[in-house]
Amino acid sequence: MFRTSSFGFLVSLSAVAACGDNGGTASPDAPSNVDASLTDAAPVNSTALVVAGDFNMTGTLARINAATNAVEKNLAAGAVDQDPQARLIGNELFVVNRGKNNLTVLDAKTLTVKLQISTGAGSNPQDAAVAGNKIYVPAIGTAGVVVVTRGVNTTTTIDLSMLDTDGKPDCNSALVVGTKLFVSCGGLQNFAPTIGKVVVIDTATDMRVATFDLPNINPFGQLVQTPASSMFAGDVLVSTAPDFSDQTKGCVARFSPTAATPTATCAFTNAALGANPSQMAVSADGKSLFLTPQSFSGAAPLRRIDLTTGMLAAAPLSGAGQVIADVAACPDGRIIAADQKTGASGIRIFTAAGEQTTAPLDIGIKPLGGGALSCF
């Protein structure tokens, strides 16, 4: 079960100090359902994009005016298919159709398809990252990372098979920082994770230059970089879930993407949060980290960590009974979240004053878990 009562420090001060140089003294947030760290919405409206679908159905894309709650459904026909995930990078939306083994790139504003390409039969693509004219797609049915080169629309594979005895390291997320590509891998054997590693790849040569261990096995969800001004000092965060039967085990790990020899430590524990996060998002002002703890218990609150103090807000941002499975931060300060509550699923929007929506916004089908929301 998730902890919904107030509790103090997210991590002890000693644990914060062990993870970086920016730990400090802080006091717990006062219990409140109004989150003062959220900035009030700016005059310019934000737009949320939501992909959704399941293993046995064609997916869909919805667009939401974050200021007015207006929803447009079933957009960009043919772009979203079975079991989709998405990444907003610049002004493009990268839709990874896991169930159909392909990648679709859309103009985020016009939703025009700019590229659609197969990642290979049985490849099971998971995420997307970009460096120049190359798109990196970790794919758990391959030897590592599928590389799509724009213009010629060809694919190659970065071979990371040495990481796992079956030759498939089950890499699930990718993030480009500067000239380096970081890829997290879990090494599944009969659906059970065996490793927790991050591979560093030089994007100029597509060669592996380093590999390091995470504090726990089974990296989970998308890699997220924190602001340089935060207590995590620009480090990349990655959730780990070593035991789905006990989601308080493990931690959200952190590592420096600029270190000559990167190492990973725990930023905070899953026990402090109550479960492993399925998705994380940094607010537009860089002061908050929003997390959606994964739950199989029928309740999942939207939580916030103050990126200045490292404190977990005492009260969830979401209401009682909501099952928040995904989150994205908008440029105007709003927060978009996916509620998977049975019989009342949809998209919810939050501002500094609390929840803006009075009921979940219907997008046509039940929203997915982490990695399906974007906002610009």
C-alpha angles and dihedrals in degrees: 000000000000119000109243098170122092117275131175130231118021088213131000116264089246091055091050091050091050091056098050149335100268102073117129146159117292139163126226119268115256113254109264140139089216111082109211092189092069110093118232113257115274120229091257109082122230125223124220123205119201126190119193140169142119138239092270103039141062109257130235140214125219130188122209130194098223093206099049101027089233111158128205113193137201097019129164096026112216095019098091121051140158119346097350130192126185143202125195108215115174108316095334132091114215110204114196108199099201096181094050099039098235144112125224123191118202134186098247094218102042097025088224112157109245099174138003119180139161117248090202136280111297091002096130098204117210114181144354137231129177136218117168110308093344127095116199116209119184106213122188094206092060139063091268132299127011112217118208115197113204120225095029092042094214129144134217131173128235103222113230095153092124089074095069135039093230092053093245112097093188097230111193110179141026136193131180118216114177107315095338130092116208118201126185119211133188106185099222118205112189087343091306117118117236104175142030110205141148120211121205116211129188104232092206093062103014087230125140109247102172144005126195137176126250117224089254139022125258111045106211134195128001126327110248128194119217124219117269088234093058128093087258089060098219095314121153117245126211128179119229126201109186094168123025089189088063110029094182088074119093130021147239103270128212134202136172113249091201099051116115089225108022120211129180130227134170115278091188136339129257087228091064091051095041096239142014113285116247092195139010131195133185117223120244092253092050093236101106139048115205120204136188110206112215113241138185091180101079098257130081122165127203106242133194132210119199104233092205098055103017091235125147111227109249094229128046117247090226126073128257114284096019116132103210110191104164139025140189132181121228127215091240092059098261121130121219119206136180116228114201097184110148111254093007107055127146144092124317127195126209133194135177089280094055131261113001095193119073092202134010113282112243114234095178099264137033112288121244131242126261120342103034103094130079133170133192 
